[in-house]
Amino acid sequence: MSGGSVCKCRPRNIEVLARKCNYSAFNGYRHTYSDYSLVRCLTCGRTWRTKASYVDDAPNAAITRG
């Protein structure tokens, strides 16, 4: 099951927000392993969860602190 609305941008320019894990209210927002990763399109800004193989080659999102 994937979540979110997958972008239609080509070529797809994505970054990985959460690689093969999730943070759910059901587990107290703790890091839990998952087959799915949360990704974001850098072109249109949409986010979705997927277990597609293109995630393996995508970079992790940069963490910025204000």
N, CA, C and O atoms as a GROMACS GRO file, in nm:
protein
  264
    1MET      N    1   0.085  -0.117   0.000
    1MET     CA    2   0.000   0.000   0.000
    1MET      C    3   0.089   0.123   0.000
    1MET      O    4   0.178   0.134   0.084
    2SER      N    5   0.067   0.212  -0.091
    2SER     CA    6   0.140   0.338  -0.089
    2SER      C    7   0.046   0.446  -0.042
    2SER      O    8  -0.076   0.434  -0.055
    3GLY      N    9   0.102   0.551   0.013
    3GLY     CA   10   0.020   0.660   0.063
    3GLY      C   11   0.059   0.790  -0.004
    3GLY      O   12   0.174   0.807  -0.043
    4GLY      N   13  -0.033   0.879  -0.019
    4GLY     CA   14  -0.006   1.007  -0.082
    4GLY      C   15  -0.034   1.001  -0.230
    4GLY      O   16  -0.066   0.896  -0.285
    5SER      N   17  -0.021   1.114  -0.292
    5SER     CA   18  -0.048   1.127  -0.434
    5SER      C   19   0.085   1.129  -0.510
    5SER      O   20   0.163   1.223  -0.495
    6VAL      N   21   0.110   1.028  -0.590
    6VAL     CA   22   0.235   1.017  -0.664
    6VAL      C   23   0.240   1.123  -0.773
    6VAL      O   24   0.141   1.145  -0.843
    7CYS      N   25   0.354   1.190  -0.786
    7CYS     CA   26   0.366   1.295  -0.888
    7CYS      C   27   0.377   1.235  -1.027
    7CYS      O   28   0.410   1.118  -1.043
    8LYS      N   29   0.349   1.316  -1.126
    8LYS     CA   30   0.358   1.275  -1.266
    8LYS      C   31   0.478   1.341  -1.335
    8LYS      O   32   0.490   1.334  -1.457
    9CYS      N   33   0.565   1.405  -1.259
    9CYS     CA   34   0.680   1.476  -1.314
    9CYS      C   35   0.776   1.378  -1.381
    9CYS      O   36   0.800   1.269  -1.329
   10ARG      N   37   0.829   1.417  -1.496
   10ARG     CA   38   0.929   1.337  -1.566
   10ARG      C   39   1.042   1.428  -1.610
   10ARG      O   40   1.012   1.531  -1.670
   11PRO      N   41   1.165   1.399  -1.587
   11PRO     CA   42   1.209   1.288  -1.503
   11PRO      C   43   1.178   1.317  -1.357
   11PRO      O   44   1.168   1.433  -1.316
   12ARG      N   45   1.163   1.214  -1.280
   12ARG     CA   46   1.127   1.228  -1.140
   12ARG      C   47   1.251   1.271  -1.061
   12ARG      O   48   1.354   1.205  -1.066
   13ASN      N   49   1.240   1.381  -0.989
   13ASN     CA   50   1.349   1.437  -0.911
   13ASN      C   51   1.307   1.428  -0.764
   13ASN      O   52   1.238   1.516  -0.715
   14ILE      N   53   1.350   1.321  -0.694
   14ILE     CA   54   1.300   1.297  -0.559
   14ILE      C   55   1.412   1.294  -0.457
   14ILE      O   56   1.530   1.278  -0.489
   15GLU      N   57   1.371   1.310  -0.332
   15GLU     CA   58   1.459   1.288  -0.217
   15GLU      C   59   1.383   1.203  -0.117
   15GLU      O   60   1.260   1.203  -0.115
   16VAL      N   61   1.457   1.130  -0.035
   16VAL     CA   62   1.396   1.039   0.061
   16VAL      C   63   1.388   1.107   0.197
   16VAL      O   64   1.489   1.150   0.252
   17LEU      N   65   1.267   1.118   0.251
   17LEU     CA   66   1.245   1.180   0.381
   17LEU      C   67   1.259   1.078   0.494
   17LEU      O   68   1.313   1.111   0.600
   18ALA      N   69   1.211   0.956   0.472
   18ALA     CA   70   1.220   0.847   0.572
   18ALA      C   71   1.241   0.717   0.496
   18ALA      O   72   1.150   0.666   0.432
   19ARG      N   73   1.362   0.664   0.504
   19ARG     CA   74   1.398   0.545   0.427
   19ARG      C   75   1.364   0.417   0.503
   19ARG      O   76   1.417   0.392   0.612
   20LYS      N   77   1.275   0.337   0.444
   20LYS     CA   78   1.235   0.206   0.496
   20LYS      C   79   1.199   0.210   0.645
   20LYS      O   80   1.245   0.127   0.724
   21CYS      N   81   1.116   0.307   0.680
   21CYS     CA   82   1.070   0.317   0.819
   21CYS      C   83   0.940   0.397   0.822
   21CYS      O   84   0.898   0.455   0.722
   22ASN      N   85   0.879   0.400   0.938
   22ASN     CA   86   0.765   0.488   0.959
   22ASN      C   87   0.762   0.534   1.104
   22ASN      O   88   0.828   0.476   1.191
   23TYR      N   89   0.687   0.637   1.127
   23TYR     CA   90   0.666   0.695   1.259
   23TYR      C   91   0.516   0.710   1.274
   23TYR      O   92   0.457   0.800   1.214
   24SER      N   93   0.454   0.625   1.353
   24SER     CA   94   0.309   0.621   1.360
   24SER      C   95   0.261   0.646   1.502
   24SER      O   96   0.330   0.613   1.600
   25ALA      N   97   0.143   0.704   1.513
   25ALA     CA   98   0.081   0.722   1.644
   25ALA      C   99   0.054   0.587   1.710
   25ALA      O  100   0.049   0.576   1.832
   26PHE      N  101   0.035   0.484   1.628
   26PHE     CA  102   0.007   0.351   1.681
   26PHE      C  103   0.126   0.290   1.753
   26PHE      O  104   0.110   0.201   1.836
   27ASN      N  105   0.248   0.338   1.723
   27ASN     CA  106   0.366   0.287   1.793
   27ASN      C  107   0.436   0.396   1.873
   27ASN      O  108   0.556   0.386   1.900
   28GLY      N  109   0.363   0.499   1.910
   28GLY     CA  110   0.418   0.608   1.991
   28GLY      C  111   0.515   0.696   1.916
   28GLY      O  112   0.603   0.757   1.978
   29TYR      N  113   0.502   0.706   1.784
   29TYR     CA  114   0.589   0.787   1.698
   29TYR      C  115   0.735   0.744   1.705
   29TYR      O  116   0.825   0.823   1.676
   30ARG      N  117   0.758   0.618   1.742
   30ARG     CA  118   0.895   0.564   1.743
   30ARG      C  119   0.931   0.516   1.602
   30ARG      O  120   0.844   0.479   1.523
   31HIS      N  121   1.060   0.518   1.574
   31HIS     CA  122   1.112   0.467   1.446
   31HIS      C  123   1.084   0.318   1.438
   31HIS      O  124   1.127   0.242   1.526
   32THR      N  125   1.012   0.274   1.335
   32THR     CA  126   0.977   0.134   1.316
   32THR      C  127   1.012   0.095   1.173
   32THR      O  128   0.981   0.168   1.079
   33TYR      N  129   1.078  -0.020   1.156
   33TYR     CA  130   1.114  -0.067   1.022
   33TYR      C  131   0.988  -0.088   0.938
   33TYR      O  132   0.883  -0.129   0.988
   34SER      N  133   1.001  -0.059   0.809
   34SER     CA  134   0.894  -0.077   0.712
   34SER      C  135   0.954  -0.109   0.576
   34SER      O  136   1.068  -0.070   0.550
   35ASP      N  137   0.883  -0.176   0.491
   35ASP     CA  138   0.927  -0.197   0.353
   35ASP      C  139   0.912  -0.069   0.271
   35ASP      O  140   0.970  -0.057   0.163
   36TYR      N  141   0.837   0.027   0.322
   36TYR     CA  142   0.806   0.150   0.249
   36TYR      C  143   0.892   0.266   0.294
   36TYR      O  144   0.936   0.272   0.409
   37SER      N  145   0.917   0.359   0.202
   37SER     CA  146   0.991   0.482   0.231
   37SER      C  147   0.903   0.601   0.196
   37SER      O  148   0.819   0.594   0.107
   38LEU      N  149   0.924   0.711   0.266
   38LEU     CA  150   0.854   0.836   0.238
   38LEU      C  151   0.944   0.920   0.148
   38LEU      O  152   1.057   0.950   0.185
   39VAL      N  153   0.893   0.959   0.031
   39VAL     CA  154   0.970   1.038  -0.064
   39VAL      C  155   0.897   1.167  -0.099
   39VAL      O  156   0.775   1.178  -0.083
   40ARG      N  157   0.976   1.266  -0.147
   40ARG     CA  158   0.918   1.394  -0.188
   40ARG      C  159   0.975   1.432  -0.324
   40ARG      O  160   1.095   1.419  -0.348
   41CYS      N  161   0.888   1.478  -0.413
   41CYS     CA  162   0.930   1.528  -0.543
   41CYS      C  163   0.982   1.670  -0.524
   41CYS      O  164   0.913   1.754  -0.467
   42LEU      N  165   1.103   1.696  -0.573
   42LEU     CA  166   1.162   1.828  -0.559
   42LEU      C  167   1.108   1.927  -0.662
   42LEU      O  168   1.133   2.047  -0.652
   43THR      N  169   1.034   1.876  -0.761
   43THR     CA  170   0.976   1.962  -0.864
   43THR      C  171   0.839   2.015  -0.822
   43THR      O  172   0.816   2.136  -0.825
   44CYS      N  173   0.750   1.925  -0.782
   44CYS     CA  174   0.612   1.967  -0.750
   44CYS      C  175   0.583   1.969  -0.600
   44CYS      O  176   0.483   2.027  -0.558
   45GLY      N  177   0.669   1.906  -0.518
   45GLY     CA  178   0.652   1.909  -0.374
   45GLY      C  179   0.563   1.801  -0.315
   45GLY      O  180   0.546   1.795  -0.193
   46ARG      N  181   0.506   1.714  -0.398
   46ARG     CA  182   0.420   1.607  -0.346
   46ARG      C  183   0.503   1.505  -0.268
   46ARG      O  184   0.620   1.483  -0.298
   47THR      N  185   0.439   1.445  -0.168
   47THR     CA  186   0.503   1.338  -0.092
   47THR      C  187   0.416   1.213  -0.099
   47THR      O  188   0.294   1.221  -0.108
   48TRP      N  189   0.483   1.097  -0.096
   48TRP     CA  190   0.412   0.970  -0.096
   48TRP      C  191   0.502   0.862  -0.039
   48TRP      O  192   0.624   0.878  -0.031
   49ARG      N  193   0.441   0.751   0.000
   49ARG     CA  194   0.514   0.635   0.050
   49ARG      C  195   0.517   0.529  -0.059
   49ARG      O  196   0.417   0.506  -0.127
   50THR      N  197   0.633   0.465  -0.074
   50THR     CA  198   0.648   0.366  -0.179
   50THR      C  199   0.754   0.265  -0.141
   50THR      O  200   0.840   0.292  -0.057
   51LYS      N  201   0.749   0.148  -0.202
   51LYS     CA  202   0.858   0.052  -0.188
   51LYS      C  203   0.920   0.023  -0.324
   51LYS      O  204   0.977  -0.084  -0.345
   52ALA      N  205   0.910   0.117  -0.416
   52ALA     CA  206   0.967   0.105  -0.549
   52ALA      C  207   1.120   0.105  -0.542
   52ALA      O  208   1.179   0.162  -0.451
   53SER      N  209   1.182   0.041  -0.639
   53SER     CA  210   1.328   0.027  -0.639
   53SER      C  211   1.402   0.158  -0.665
   53SER      O  212   1.519   0.170  -0.630
   54TYR      N  213   1.336   0.259  -0.726
   54TYR     CA  214   1.404   0.386  -0.753
   54TYR      C  215   1.445   0.458  -0.624
   54TYR      O  216   1.529   0.547  -0.628
   55VAL      N  217   1.386   0.420  -0.513
   55VAL     CA  218   1.420   0.482  -0.384
   55VAL      C  219   1.565   0.449  -0.345
   55VAL      O  220   1.631   0.530  -0.280
   56ASP      N  221   1.612   0.331  -0.383
   56ASP     CA  222   1.748   0.290  -0.348
   56ASP      C  223   1.854   0.385  -0.403
   56ASP      O  224   1.960   0.401  -0.342
   57ASP      N  225   1.827   0.448  -0.518
   57ASP     CA  226   1.923   0.538  -0.580
   57ASP      C  227   1.900   0.685  -0.545
   57ASP      O  228   1.981   0.770  -0.583
   58ALA      N  229   1.794   0.716  -0.476
   58ALA     CA  230   1.761   0.854  -0.443
   58ALA      C  231   1.838   0.900  -0.318
   58ALA      O  232   1.862   0.821  -0.227
   59PRO      N  233   1.876   1.029  -0.315
   59PRO     CA  234   1.949   1.080  -0.197
   59PRO      C  235   1.855   1.106  -0.080
   59PRO      O  236   1.735   1.125  -0.098
   60ASN      N  237   1.911   1.106   0.040
   60ASN     CA  238   1.835   1.143   0.159
   60ASN      C  239   1.812   1.292   0.158
   60ASN      O  240   1.892   1.368   0.104
   61ALA      N  241   1.703   1.336   0.218
   61ALA     CA  242   1.673   1.479   0.228
   61ALA      C  243   1.773   1.545   0.322
   61ALA      O  244   1.815   1.486   0.421
   62ALA      N  245   1.810   1.666   0.289
   62ALA     CA  246   1.900   1.742   0.375
   62ALA      C  247   1.822   1.789   0.498
   62ALA      O  248   1.708   1.835   0.487
   63ILE      N  249   1.884   1.778   0.613
   63ILE     CA  250   1.819   1.823   0.737
   63ILE      C  251   1.869   1.963   0.768
   63ILE      O  252   1.990   1.986   0.781
   64THR      N  253   1.776   2.056   0.779
   64THR     CA  254   1.814   2.192   0.812
   64THR      C  255   1.754   2.229   0.946
   64THR      O  256   1.640   2.193   0.977
   65ARG      N  257   1.828   2.298   1.023
   65ARG     CA  258   1.780   2.343   1.155
   65ARG      C  259   1.784   2.494   1.160
   65ARG      O  260   1.881   2.558   1.121
   66GLY      N  261   1.674   2.549   1.208
   66GLY     CA  262   1.664   2.693   1.209
   66GLY      C  263   1.704   2.748   1.333
   66GLY      O  264   1.701   2.870   1.350
   0.00000   0.00000   0.00000
